């Protein structure tokens, strides 16, 4: 072996060692990534239930109460995947016994119960994990209209100082200008299904607004009602029907519309709890 060849072999060995070291550092960094919701406690309130069907889509046989619950189960799973310490549901929460009796370790009311707004707020207020109450409450709803072309997303808040920031985070925008355009988190990131959304191809919006709901006004933690999509919209109905299995499921590997809604809600929760 010549001196020149030996030098080339030596540098090749050094380069190989450096590449392995870099790969190890990258892998270690990936493993060290922290989950976004570690230690956080979230209450999910699936709207309606029991004899209160909420808005309906007769064309596709959809009831809002069922769709709210399906999205809630999916959101619950996503929050746990991000390290949430606990996720409580005001109705539902125990997939091993759907529609069954209250599960004291998780649920407050059965899947198809219809607790009053006061009962939902009281359930949320009673949550304690290691002496700590819930960080946020998200009440999941779908909107309705007599016009099947209408579709937009919005959120509602009760008390301005308690709820407004969380409502805007779930919506996907700043409380104060400037607006976040294009949207990067929250409900505003949902794709438009009827060609009448925003200029970024996302769903049309209505800015968050104050609403005197007992769920919002009587809950102690920051709370918002998420009016996610219009179940009465023709295209929304079609997509929701395609993702509906007839019962709530925790995750949709095909990324159905209910899963997309849950994902957008999760990112809104993450944004709010990152600073609260």
C-alpha positions, 0 to 999 in steps of 0.5 A, spaced: 500 500 500 502 506 498 502 512 502 497 516 498 493 510 498 493 509 506 492 516 507 485 515 503 483 509 507 484 513 513 480 519 511 475 514 509 475 511 515 474 518 519 469 520 514 465 513 516 466 514 523 463 521 523 457 519 519 455 514 524 456 519 530 452 524 526 446 519 525 447 517 532 446 524 534 440 525 530 437 519 532 438 521 540 435 527 538 429 524 535 428 520 541 428 525 546 423 529 543 417 531 548 410 530 547 406 536 547 401 535 552 405 532 558 401 533 565 395 536 562 388 535 563 383 536 558 375 535 559 371 533 552 364 535 552 360 531 546 354 535 545 347 533 545 345 526 546 339 521 548 333 524 545 336 530 543 339 529 536 342 535 535 342 537 527 341 532 522 343 530 515 337 526 513 340 525 506 345 521 509 342 519 516 346 522 520 345 525 527 349 530 530 349 527 537 353 521 534 358 525 530 360 529 536 361 523 540 365 519 534 370 526 534 370 526 541 373 519 542 378 520 536 380 527 540 381 523 546 386 518 543 390 524 540 390 527 546 393 521 550 398 520 544 401 527 546 402 525 553 396 528 556 395 526 564 388 525 563 382 526 558 375 526 561 369 526 557 362 528 560 359 523 556 362 516 553 369 515 554 369 507 555 369 504 549 369 497 552 362 498 554 359 503 549 352 505 552 353 502 558 353 505 565 358 510 568 365 509 569 367 512 575 375 512 573 373 516 566 366 517 564 361 522 567 355 519 563 353 514 559 355 514 551 347 516 549 346 520 556 344 527 555 346 531 561 344 538 562 349 544 561 349 545 568 351 537 569 356 538 564 360 544 567 359 540 574 362 534 571 368 538 568 369 542 575 369 536 579 375 533 575 381 532 580 388 529 578 393 529 584 389 535 586 389 539 580 383 541 576 382 541 568 386 545 564 381 546 558 374 544 556 372 543 549 365 542 547 364 539 540 358 540 536 356 540 529 352 546 526 346 546 522 342 550 516 336 549 512 341 551 506 345 545 504 350 549 501 352 553 508 358 550 511 363 554 515 367 553 522 367 557 528 368 557 536 364 560 542 366 563 548 362 564 555 366 569 559 371 574 555 377 573 560 376 566 562 374 563 555 376 568 549 383 566 548 382 558 548 376 559 543 381 563 538 386 557 539 381 552 538 379 556 532 386 557 529 387 564 530 390 570 534 385 574 539 388 580 537 391 582 529 394 580 525 391 574 523 394 567 522 394 567 514 394 561 512 392 558 518 397 553 521 393 550 527 386 549 529 379 548 526 381 553 520 386 548 517 380 544 515 379 543 508 374 546 504 369 540 502 364 545 497 369 549 493 366 555 498 372 556 503 378 560 504 383 563 499 388 557 502 383 552 500 381 551 507 374 551 510 370 558 510 370 561 517 366 565 522 370 569 527 369 566 535 363 570 538 360 570 545 355 565 547 351 565 554 351 557 554 351 554 561 357 549 559 361 555 558 359 560 564 359 555 569 365 551 568 371 553 572 376 552 567 377 556 560 372 553 555 369 553 548 364 550 544 367 548 537 361 548 532 366 544 527 362 543 521 355 544 518 352 537 518 347 539 514 352 541 508 351 536 502 359 535 501 360 535 509 354 530 510 357 525 504 364 525 507 362 524 514 357 518 512 364 515 509 367 516 515 362 513 520 362 506 522 355 506 526 359 507 532 364 511 535 372 509 534 378 511 537 382 512 530 380 512 523 386 510 519 383 512 512 383 519 515 376 520 515 372 527 516 371 526 523 378 524 524 380 530 520 376 534 525 379 531 531 386 532 529 384 540 528 381 540 535 388 537 537 392 542 534 388 548 537 388 545 544 396 544 543 397 551 541 393 554 547 396 549 552 403 551 550 402 557 554 397 556 559 
